[in-house]
Amino acid sequence: MRATVFQSCEPPKGLGAALRERLTAAHADSPFSPLDIRSAVRRAAAVAADLGCSVTTYRGGLDLRGVEVDHLWLAAVPGPEDVNDPIAPFVLDPAFPVFDDRFLTALRRFVAGDGSSEELAEAAAGCCLDDRVLGVIPFPLRYLGRPVWSQR
């Protein structure tokens, strides 16, 4: 099976708003952490599935253009009641606040061996859900990987 390269796309409006609201509440209860990616993915998958999405966990590379990080994220497809035409899956990445420049700098340092896990966690600590990928992927980052588990 070949790796999938995900495109940046917004989830349908009603679904996107509900996902953002519920994931924001989940993050407020217990922040999603880059040091516990599996837990973040499981929690976000449960929220998306509860909203009727078909969710698949992907493993692969988060291409930071110059540095590639081995990572886990979710690909979600809205339920049939949310769309009239089939759409491509959208990315949910609750663990990495990739819209935050301070976090990206810490992540690059961590991958290069110049930063610690404590620095990575500290950089993510001040970030909110809006700093994470919920369909829209910041340019020039890319998510490319293969499915590892599906929840249906």
NORBELBEL-V434074 format. One record per run of one state. SS is the DSSP state (helix for helix, strand for strand, loop for the rest). FROM is the first residue (numbers start at 1). TO is the last residue. If there is no record, write none. Layout:
{{SS,FROM,TO} {SS,FROM,TO}}
//
This chain:
{{loop,1,3} {strand,4,5} {loop,6,12} {helix,13,29} {loop,30,36} {helix,37,50} {loop,51,53} {strand,54,63} {loop,64,67} {strand,68,77} {loop,78,89} {strand,90,93} {loop,94,100} {helix,101,112} {loop,113,116} {helix,117,125} {loop,126,128} {helix,129,131} {loop,132,132} {strand,133,134} {loop,135,141} {strand,142,151} {loop,152,152}}
//
